[in-house]
C-alpha cells in the first residue's frame, strides 16, 4: 500500500493520505469488521443532494458533504463528522446543522482517540451524548427505544 494514498472500501478508490482521511478510514475499518455495519448501507463524502431520501425534496439543500452516513432500510441512521484533531463546539454545531437536513436518528464526532455519539430525542429535539460507537444492531435498538 502506498503511504501517500489510502484505499476506501466504500468509495472503492484510493484517496489522499490526509489526517482526516486516516480518521475516516480507521473508523470505517472498525465499523465494517468489528461492529457489523453493512458496507452497502454506508455512504462516504456524499453531498446532501446525493442522499436518496432527499432526492425528491422541494426544500433547497445547502452545498454540504457528509463524511460518513449509515443507513437502515433506506433511512439515515447515523451521521458522522470526522476531524483530524480534537473537535470543539463549532464542530458539534456543524454536525447538528448537517443533520437538520439529513434527519438521522444519531450523530457522531470522530477524531483520533475519541468518538462521541449523540442520540436524538424526538420529543425535545435535543441530543444525549455518550462515548464510543455501538454495534450496528445495538445502535438500531437504541434509536428505536
Long-range contacts (C-beta under 8 A, 24 or more apart in sequence): 8-44, 9-39, 10-39, 10-42, 10-43, 10-44, 11-44, 11-45, 18-84, 19-84, 19-85, 19-112, 20-67, 20-82, 20-83, 20-84, 22-84, 22-112, 23-82, 23-83, 23-84, 23-110, 23-111, 23-112, 24-67, 24-68, 24-82, 24-110, 27-68, 27-80, 27-82, 27-110, 27-115, 27-133, 28-68, 30-133, 31-70, 31-133, 31-136, 35-133, 35-134, 35-135, 35-136, 36-135, 36-136, 36-137, 37-70, 37-136, 38-136, 41-70, 41-71, 41-72, 41-77, 42-68, 42-69, 42-70, 42-71, 43-68, 43-69, 43-71, 44-68, 48-98, 48-101, 48-102, 51-76, 51-102, 53-103, 54-101, 54-102, 59-101, 61-101, 62-101, 64-98, 64-101, 66-98, 66-102, 67-110, 69-102, 69-104, 70-136, 70-139, 72-140, 75-103, 76-102, 76-103, 76-104, 76-105, 77-104, 77-105, 77-106, 77-139, 77-140, 77-143, 78-104, 78-105, 78-106, 78-107, 78-108, 78-139, 79-104, 79-106, 79-107, 79-108, 80-107, 80-108, 80-109, 80-110, 81-107, 81-108, 81-109, 81-110, 82-110, 82-111, 83-109, 83-110, 83-111, 84-111, 84-112, 85-111, 85-112, 86-111, 86-114, 87-111, 96-127, 105-143, 106-139, 106-142, 106-143, 108-133, 119-143
